[in-house]
Amino acid sequence: MTNLCKQVAAVMTMCALMFGQVVAPIAAADSDRDEREFRDHRGDTESPIKHVIVIIGENRTFDHLFGTYQPKRGPTIRNLLSQGIVKADGTPGPNFDRARQFTVPPQATYFIGANDKTPYTILPAPTLGGAPNVQSNPFLPLSPSNPGVPPFALPLAVLGALEPGLEASDLILLTTGATGAAGRTGTDNRIPNATQLPNGPFQLTGPTLAYDTYTGDTIHRFYQMWQQTDCSIHNATHRNPTGCLSDLYPFVTTTFAGPTADEGGGSALAFYNMQRGDAPFLKQLADEFTMSDNFHQSFMGGTGANHVMLGTGDAMFWSDGAGSPAAPPASQVANPNPRPGTNNQYTVDQRYSDCSDVSQPGVAPIVTYLKALPYDADPNCAPRHFYMLNNTSPGFLPNGAVDTAGIARGSSLPPSNVRTIGEALSEKSIGWTYYGGAFRAAVNLANGRRTRPTSWVSRIATSATSNRMPHRS
């Protein structure tokens, strides 16, 4: 699986090179030294690049945000609007059928390329998917009516201490956006005609669902995403060399966890409409700066594995804590083969797989597909390595203590010796900083500090500048 990180490794290498251009010593003749020292004193750099800042925006695809974006004169774009799949008003376009989704009859084993499939007549209904339905107060006891997650029923002064990075005028956004539904699962009836949507992309926002309100999450896990993408070498063409059709998104969402689970329904086909004023800040960035979507993510799946890829250019594996591969708890090994008598309900939806062994559940379809591609896509799976597939906690608590309880359960990854971009930068004497929101508060919680709300807020407010991990070589 580590070959899947080659693109991101290349990106990281480029970033490291850019960092190097910025601050690494530059060999020069003695005659150039005075000019260089004068330039450094002014804060200038050899190239126009002075800093490289990486901001992670997750769980959103290009068309989900930019599906109806129209660039300024000159650049071109390939999105839902330009391909005629939707119109500027968000309704189906002349080529709407290009994005239609399919259902698949029961199969004996896990698959990623469907040979037998039927288009939906009506798109599975988008669901609430856990979106908060009421305001919360995190300082009161948690309950179904007070889940402790945004939006918050708190004074703006308190919210300003909790989120010191927000402008005072924007704090009100932390109090709004609850769905108002009776619960947090089921059909999202804020979407017009939610149970009778045409089979394809639909505009998420509307008269009863504003741009800044909460919506349901969609599934983003390893075996699910491979299956949703529907990849087969038999579908490969010159314009689509991967043979991936991306037409099983609602099918997988509505089956892998069982027929009654709320994992998003048809929500993966939703898009915000920039032609109607959605996502204004992202539109402004696209208008003013260069935009490219040649790279979406480095690892099929969700947050954890992709964050690891960003920091290491590699995949983490279960180890003995000293760098040697080991087997994780058996309960944490994935088995996406369908349970008997079900249509695609995974037997075990968990965190790890040994992708070097094609006899392991789910491995063979992916490895066979990768090896069949006409370009280098070696799975690159080391023998007897159980790689992390889905969200897993680090092996260390925020205060630096080893999370022995989490490791014993298999929900936290043992300490790893996989090389990181931080080590690579430090070796070149390049300074770097990692910022994490509420990091100091997380350290305090790991240390067992639970204080009264007023003092807790005060501590957050006075330590807002400590939510970072600076490193200077």
Order of alpha helices (4+ residues) and beta strands (2+ residues): alpha-alpha-alpha-beta-beta-alpha-beta-alpha-alpha-beta-alpha-alpha-beta-beta-beta-alpha-beta-alpha-alpha-beta-alpha-alpha-beta
